[in-house]
Amino acid sequence: MRKSRFTDEQMIAILQERAAGAKVGELCRRHGITETTLGRWQRKYGGLQVTEAKRLKQLEDENRQLKRIIADQALNLQVVKDLLGKKW
């Protein structure tokens, strides 16, 4: 997945500008983003503070690691089952 050019803190700051009453079109033009991107950020980070967003990012990374570990273990288990299931 492509890495964003904005940090979580920057995204939240832009959303806070929007909540303060900035016009969406002008806000998007100033920061070089589309309205779709702004809407996506609103769904993901709407109402979060910077510390909460950092924690969310940390949990997502941890979840990604755990999923990778589970996939590796499932693959290893399948290999062992295949080897033990064969008649020599």
N, C-alpha and C positions, 0 to 999 in steps of 0.2 A: 504494500500500500504506500502511496506517495505521502511524504512528510509535508505537513502544512508549513507555509512560510510564517505563520503567526503562532506565537506561543499561547498557552491556555490563558495566561494573564492578559495578553493583548486582546484575545477574543472576548473575555469577560469585560474588559474596559470598553470595548466597542459596543457590547450589549448594554452596558450601563449608560453609555451616551444615548443610545436609542431609548432606553427607559426614561432618561431625563428629558426627552422631548425632541431630540434631533430628528430631522426628516430623513426617511429611509433612503431616498434617492441621493441626497446630498452626502449622507454618511457613507454610502457604498462608493460613491465617486471619490470621496476624499481618501478612503482607505484602499481603494482598488479591488473591491470585491463585488460579487453579484448579489442581487436580492435573494437568490436561492441559497447562496452560501450563508447569508445572514439568517435566513429562516432555519437552516440546518443547525447553525450554532445556537439559535434560540431554543430549538427542541432539545439539544444536548446539554447546554450550559445555562438555560434560563433559570434564574433565581439562585444560582450557585455563587458562592464567594470564591476567592482565589484559593484559599486553603482547601476548600471542599473539592475544587476542580483538580488540585494536585493529588489529593487522596483518591479521587476517581481514576485518574491516570495511573496511579500506582496499583490500584486494584485491577484495572484492565490488563496491565503488564503481568501481574502475578497470575491472573486467570489464564492468560495466553501461555505462560510457562507451564502451568499445571495441565492444560489441555495437551500440550506437546508431550509431556511426560506420560500422560495416559495413553496417547496414541502410540508412543514407543513401546510401552508395556504391552499393549494389545497386540502389536506386531510381533514382539518377542514371544508372547504366549501362543500366537497362531503358528509360528515357526516350530516351537517345541511340540505342539499338538500334531503338526504335520510329520515331524520326525518320529515321534513315538507311535503314530498311527500306521507307519509303513511296516510291512512284514519283511524281515531280512532274510 
